[in-house]
């Protein structure tokens, strides 16, 4: 994964999978298979609510860059070819270069 190699621990890569079609009786098996197949965390949307909140494109891989507050800074969908990966990396670099206000303890 070129993005993970380039940014290492500077970014947090997460996946969201629409698994609403998986019958309740097979959810445990589905979770185990996802864990075995992925090298990064994948959140499972059993009702599709989470994936619908991001207005995803069915049948395609959507990639979103979010800031630490959950604001979507960049969105793309489609094949992960070299130009698309470069555009994504440029957007991540831009997001990382924006100074953030320090968080205050409550």
Helices and strands as residue ranges (DSSP letters): H 2-7, G 8-10, E 15-18, G 24-26, H 27-37, E 42-45, H 49-53, E 62-66, E 72-77, H 82-97
